[in-house]
Amino acid sequence: MGKTLLLAAYIVYAAFWLRFFAHTLVWWKAAQRSQGPAGPRSRAQAWVFFAADVLFFMRLLAVNPALWLGEWVFHASFLLVLLRHLRYFLDPVPDWVWRMQTPGLVAGYVLPCTLAYILAVRLCTRHEKYAAPANVFLLGLVLVISSLGVVMHAMFKPDLVEVKWFILGILRFAPSGVPESLLFVLHFGLVLVLIPILPTHIFTAPLVMMEARKREQALRLVMHEK
């Protein structure tokens, strides 16, 4: 069991970085081809709109405000939870990571609620894209992972020292024993399932939004000329 989990962790770890570098190459090639607006004012406006698209999901807000609320809170909570989990990956742990522990803890309890809300909105929305089986499965998987995290914190706490040494051992290629907590093993195993199926748009969303914004600007110019 322990060796299987470690082998799966290394396979997923390697696959993640290969995928990350592949998308970085796509970004670099797109940046080489891309030609931004000519003037500094138009360039600044483009970056403002781009930042609003990425940080506040303005496109989703215009299309589905109910879904936007859940998605924005979900992504903000998910980011805080990830920052809280950095304490298991860093040694020593920086002060700013320690300062994120309380916000991350609160976000950890909010996260399953936002996922349940998003699933309800998507399933009630009559749109194939929102209720696609792949999207529902992905959200359900993250819901189970986050719920297990809440249960472990609230009731069945694993040995956090064992957990940290297990994670650091994987990163340092000096694996240690798997923690005895069955809930942690299930939590960690489901994370390994999640990472390879993360949607491509997570890596390319800023690039896609930037290109969409450019197309809109070009369309407006064409309409103006007509």
Secondary structure by P-SEA (a helix, b strand, c coil): caaaaaaaaaaaaaaaaaaaaaaaaaaaaaaaaccccccaaaaaaaaaaaaaaaacaaaaaaccaaaaaaaaaaaaaaaaaaaaacccccccccaaaaaaaaaaaaaaaaaaaaaaaaaaaaaaccccccccaaaaaaaaaaaaaaaaaaaaacccccaaaaaaaaaaaaaacccccccccaaaaaaaaaaaaaaaacccccccaaaaaaaaaaaaaaaaaaaaac
